[in-house]
Amino acid sequence: MILVNEEPLDWHGGMTVRDILRARNYRFPMLVIHVNDALIQKKDYDSTTIPDDAVVKVIHLISGG
């Protein structure tokens, strides 16, 4: 099991950042993602695998003026 924004999510081997985004239905185009405090770049969402017991933070960037 992993934690995504402090909520549990079932983990499976080979799980990627992209899998988490799909599982949680995150579609906002401007996200900041940390896996165990490591910043993950958007180009790496499909290749970055998530270890069991990971702590994942997904932050929506919002700007305005």
N, C-alpha and C positions, 0 to 999 in steps of 0.2 A: 504494500500500500504506500502511496505517496500523499503529500499534502499539497493542494493547489489553493492558494489564497486561504490557507488555514482550514480547508475543507478536504476530507479524505476522498481519494480516488483510487479505484483498483488499479494495480500495476500489472504489467505483463512484460516479459522479456522482449527487448527490441523496441520498446515504446519510445517515441520521439516527441519533441516539442510539438510538432504538427499534430500528432495523435491527441495530445492534451487539449490543444485548441479546438479540435473537432469534437472531442468528448464533452467539453464544457461550452460548446457553441460560441466561442469567442470569434467574432468576425470583424471587429473594429480594426481599421488599417494601421493605426498608430499604437503599437504595444511595446512595452519594455518588459522583457522576460529575464528573470534570474532563476537559475537552478543551483541550489546550495550556495547562494551568494555570488555565483559566476554569471556575468552578463552574457546573454546569448544573442547573437546578431541575427537579423531576419533571414539572411542568406543561409544560415545554418539550422533553421527550424526543422528541415527534413532529415538532416544528418546527425543532429545531436540526440543521442540516446539518453534516457532518463534512468538513473540507478534506482533500485528498490529503496524505499525509505527516504527518497529525496524530498526536499522542501522547494516548491516552485512558487514564485511570485509573478503574477501577471498584472501589470499596471497599465491602465488606459491613459494615454496622454491626451489631454484636452487643452486647447488654447482658445483664447478669445481676445477681444479687444474692445 
